[in-house]
Amino acid sequence: MKTPYLPKGFALTYLGHATLLFETEQGARVLIDPFVENNPRCPIKNAEVGDLDLILLTHAHDDHFADCLPIAKATGCYILAVPEVCAYLGSKGVAADKLIAVNKGGTVPFDDLGFAVTMTHADHTSSINDNGTMLYGGEPMGFILHIPDGEEIFTIYHAGDTAIFGDMRLLSEIYTPRLALLPIGDHFTMGPREAAAASALLSSVEHVIPIHYATFPMLTGTPEKFIEALSHVEATVQVATMEPGEVIRG
């Protein structure tokens, strides 16, 4: 299988489940959905995350959010999330000037970090586990990452936790992502059959990296099942399975 294309100087590290770390040509380090210390598939601990500029949060369920506070407090990084999650983090001691409250449809440029991010729809739920009390966590999101690539812009679609939805076709038409990260685990998100159909909707995508699978027994979707399901839809994507700790570099 051909390794997915990434722009020069860009690196993507898979940390298991739906947690990813990426680095830009400018040397910025960004963590998506920090489920590290509590993640049975993550090969590192919170203290090993290292310097961090920004955390991107798709939503506030524990398996995406559990290590956000300790990592943010240890690194002093910024956090981008929906307003409800930002308000919660502020109530727990994160400085207001470190919180970037956004909502679906908005684009935030991080010129000094070497990318921009657009918040997209995700068909899921979101809640915050506050010491056993369930709080409203706002709406879940996905992300489009816009990365300079010479004179062009290379885009990556991180779907977050989501079911399939028809407007994935619009996301492909508007942003033309070439790489997508799609959940395949089933039970809480798309399973392999739905992820294959989503791949067909995302007509601009060349490679899909499966995420949100194998972490817990109830997540029964596998890359093998996803690849088999792709044979039944009109999609030309290649599947790029990453093991926890694996890095792809441009």
Secondary structure, DSSP 4 states (H G I P E B T S, - for coil): -PPPP--TT-EEEE-STT-EEEE-TT--EEEES---TT-TT-SS-GGGS---SEEE-S--SHHHHTTHHHHHHHH--EEEE-HHHHHHHHHTT--GGGEEE--TT-EEEETTTTEEEEEEE--S--EEEETTEEEE----EEEEEEEEETTEEEEEEE--S----TTHHHHHHHH--SEEEEE---SSS--HHHHHHHHHH-TT--EEEEES-SSSTT----HHHHHHHHTTSS--PEE----TT-EEE-
